[in-house]
Amino acid sequence: MDKKIVQPISLPIKGAGGLTGSWRTQRPIYDGSLCNGCLLCWLYCPEAAIAKEDRSIDYNYCKGCGICAVECNRNAIIMVKEEAER
């Protein structure tokens, strides 16, 4: 029996507070060479800021919570300190 992957019901969208990525103090960095395609980062991202197709991260909406890095069992996503000036 094939397992179905359930898609998140939210999409990144500009809210009343603007682009939420400006709140971030840490930023996730994705290394595709370590990724096994499990999609846990995409599934658990509360902001739907990770693209399912290529795991690119939309930094306009990523708040830097680090859930993607915690869920990645291959360490394909690490958190680094956000630059002082973007």
Secondary structure, DSSP 8 states (H G I E B T S, - for coil): --------S-----BTTB-GGGG-SEEEEE-TTT-----HHHHH-TT--B-TTT--B-TTT-----HHHHH-TT--EEEEE--S--
